[in-house]
Amino acid sequence: MLLRLVFSKQMGRPALTKALSLGEATVKTMIKNLGTEGIMESSSRGQVLTVKGADIAKRIEERISHPVNVKVPEISGKSSVAFIVRGAREKIRKGIEQRDEGIKHNVDVTTLVFEEGKIRFPGTRNVAGIRELEGALAEGDAILISSGKNIGEAKKGGFAVALAII
C-alpha cells in the first residue's frame, strides 16, 4: 500500500505514517528498505518512487483493484473488503493458500473466481452474489474477500494476500 500512496502523490513520512496507520519507526524502516532496493528515494518534498519503483507500482495498479467495501453475510459478519486480482484465476486452486496467507496478516480471506460470467467458489459450481462488484469483473479474475476487526485491518491484510498471488 505504501507504493500505491507514493505512486499517486509524493508524501512525507508523517503523512505516510498516518495514511498507513503504522508507527513512525515501521514506516521509516519500510522506506529505508525500499530505498536499499532502489524502489524509493527521499526528496525535499517527501518520498518519491524511482523509475524501478514506478514500474512496480504501475504493475500492481494494473493487477490489483483498490479495495471495495462489501457486505457478504454468508461469508463474514466482520468488516470486509474485496480485492479483484486481474487474470489470477490460474493461480487459484481451492483458496486454502489465500486463507492461510490471510491468517499470517490477521484477516480472514475467502477466495472466489469469476468464471462463465459468475462469481464462484474455486473448484465448485457454487455461486456467490456480491452486488458491489457487478460490472467490475472480467473472465479469469480472482476475488479476495478480506475480513478483519476493522476496515483498515481488512484492507492491509487483503492487499498483502493479493500481492502474494501476483
C-alpha positions as CSV (number, residue, x, y, z in Angstrom):
1,M,0.0,0.0,0.0
2,L,3.0,2.3,0.6
3,L,3.9,2.1,-3.1
4,R,0.3,2.9,-4.1
5,L,0.3,6.0,-1.9
6,V,3.6,7.3,-3.2
7,F,2.6,6.4,-6.8
8,S,-0.4,8.6,-6.5
9,K,1.5,11.6,-5.0
10,Q,4.6,12.5,-3.1
11,M,4.2,12.1,0.6
12,G,6.4,12.8,3.6
13,R,7.0,10.2,6.3
14,P,4.4,11.8,8.8
15,A,1.7,11.7,6.1
16,L,2.6,8.1,5.2
17,T,2.5,7.1,8.8
18,K,-1.0,8.5,9.2
19,A,-2.3,7.1,5.9
20,L,-1.0,3.6,6.6
21,S,-2.0,3.6,10.3
22,L,1.5,2.4,11.2
23,G,4.1,3.6,13.7
24,E,6.7,6.0,12.6
25,A,9.6,3.5,13.1
26,T,7.8,0.9,11.0
27,V,7.3,3.4,8.1
28,K,10.9,4.6,8.4
29,T,12.2,1.0,8.2
30,M,9.9,0.4,5.1
31,I,11.2,3.5,3.4
32,K,14.8,2.5,4.2
33,N,14.3,-1.0,2.8
34,L,12.6,0.3,-0.3
35,G,15.5,2.8,-0.8
36,T,18.0,0.0,-0.4
37,E,16.2,-1.9,-3.2
38,G,16.3,1.1,-5.4
39,I,12.5,1.5,-5.4
40,M,12.1,4.7,-3.5
41,E,14.1,7.8,-2.6
42,S,13.7,10.8,-0.4
43,S,13.3,14.3,-1.9
44,S,12.8,17.7,-0.2
45,R,9.0,17.2,-0.7
46,G,8.8,13.7,0.6
47,Q,9.2,10.2,-0.7
48,V,9.3,9.6,-4.4
49,L,9.4,6.4,-6.4
50,T,12.4,5.7,-8.7
51,V,11.8,4.5,-12.2
52,K,12.0,1.0,-11.0
53,G,9.6,1.7,-8.2
54,A,7.1,3.4,-10.5
55,D,7.2,0.4,-12.8
56,I,6.5,-1.9,-9.9
57,A,3.7,0.3,-8.6
58,K,2.2,0.5,-12.2
59,R,2.1,-3.3,-12.5
60,I,0.4,-3.6,-9.1
61,E,-2.2,-1.0,-10.1
62,E,-2.9,-2.9,-13.3
63,R,-3.3,-6.3,-11.5
64,I,-4.9,-5.5,-8.1
65,S,-8.0,-3.3,-7.7
66,H,-8.4,-0.8,-4.9
67,P,-10.4,-2.3,-2.0
68,V,-14.2,-2.2,-2.3
69,N,-16.2,-2.3,0.9
70,V,-18.6,-5.3,0.7
71,K,-21.3,-6.8,2.8
72,V,-21.4,-10.6,2.4
73,P,-23.1,-12.0,5.5
74,E,-22.9,-15.6,4.1
75,I,-19.1,-15.2,4.1
76,S,-18.4,-12.9,7.1
77,G,-20.2,-10.7,9.5
78,K,-16.9,-8.7,10.1
79,S,-15.8,-5.6,8.3
80,S,-15.0,-6.8,4.8
81,V,-13.4,-5.5,1.6
82,A,-13.0,-7.1,-1.8
83,F,-9.9,-7.0,-4.0
84,I,-10.0,-8.1,-7.6
85,V,-6.8,-9.7,-8.8
86,R,-6.9,-9.4,-12.6
87,G,-6.3,-12.6,-14.6
88,A,-5.3,-14.6,-11.5
89,R,-7.7,-17.5,-11.8
90,E,-5.0,-19.9,-13.0
91,K,-3.1,-19.3,-9.7
92,I,-6.0,-20.2,-7.5
93,R,-6.6,-23.8,-6.5
94,K,-9.2,-24.1,-3.8
95,G,-8.4,-20.8,-1.9
96,I,-6.8,-22.5,1.0
97,E,-3.4,-20.9,0.2
98,Q,-5.0,-17.4,0.4
99,R,-6.9,-18.3,3.6
100,D,-3.5,-19.4,5.2
101,E,-1.8,-16.2,3.9
102,G,-4.6,-14.1,5.4
103,I,-4.1,-15.8,8.8
104,K,-0.5,-14.5,8.7
105,H,-1.9,-11.0,8.4
106,N,-4.7,-11.3,11.0
107,V,-7.5,-11.4,8.5
108,D,-10.0,-14.0,7.2
109,V,-9.8,-14.4,3.5
110,T,-12.3,-16.1,1.2
111,T,-11.2,-16.6,-2.4
112,L,-13.7,-16.5,-5.2
113,V,-13.2,-16.6,-9.0
114,F,-15.1,-15.2,-12.0
115,E,-15.8,-18.0,-14.4
116,E,-18.5,-18.3,-17.1
117,G,-19.9,-14.9,-16.1
118,K,-20.5,-15.9,-12.5
119,I,-18.7,-15.4,-9.1
120,R,-17.9,-18.9,-7.9
121,F,-16.1,-20.6,-5.1
122,P,-13.0,-22.2,-6.7
123,G,-13.4,-25.8,-7.7
124,T,-17.1,-25.8,-7.3
125,R,-20.2,-24.8,-9.2
126,N,-21.4,-22.8,-6.1
127,V,-22.2,-19.2,-6.9
128,A,-21.7,-16.2,-4.7
129,G,-23.5,-12.9,-5.2
130,I,-21.7,-9.7,-4.5
131,R,-23.6,-6.7,-5.7
132,E,-20.8,-4.2,-5.1
133,L,-18.6,-6.0,-7.8
134,E,-21.2,-6.2,-10.6
135,G,-19.8,-5.0,-13.8
136,A,-16.2,-4.7,-12.5
137,L,-15.1,-8.3,-13.2
138,A,-13.6,-10.0,-16.3
139,E,-13.4,-13.7,-17.1
140,G,-10.5,-15.2,-15.2
141,D,-10.3,-12.7,-12.3
142,A,-9.8,-13.8,-8.7
143,I,-11.7,-12.0,-5.9
144,L,-10.4,-11.9,-2.4
145,I,-12.9,-11.1,0.4
146,S,-10.8,-9.9,3.3
147,S,-12.4,-9.6,6.7
148,G,-10.8,-8.1,9.8
149,K,-11.6,-6.5,13.1
150,N,-11.9,-3.2,11.2
151,I,-11.8,-1.9,7.6
152,G,-8.2,-0.8,7.9
153,E,-7.0,-4.2,9.0
154,A,-9.1,-5.9,6.3
155,K,-7.5,-3.6,3.6
156,K,-4.0,-4.1,4.8
157,G,-4.2,-7.9,5.2
158,G,-6.2,-8.4,2.0
159,F,-3.7,-6.3,0.0
160,A,-0.9,-8.4,1.3
161,V,-2.7,-11.6,0.3
162,A,-3.4,-10.1,-3.2
163,L,0.4,-9.3,-3.6
164,A,1.2,-12.9,-2.7
165,I,-0.8,-14.1,-5.7
166,I,0.8,-11.9,-8.3
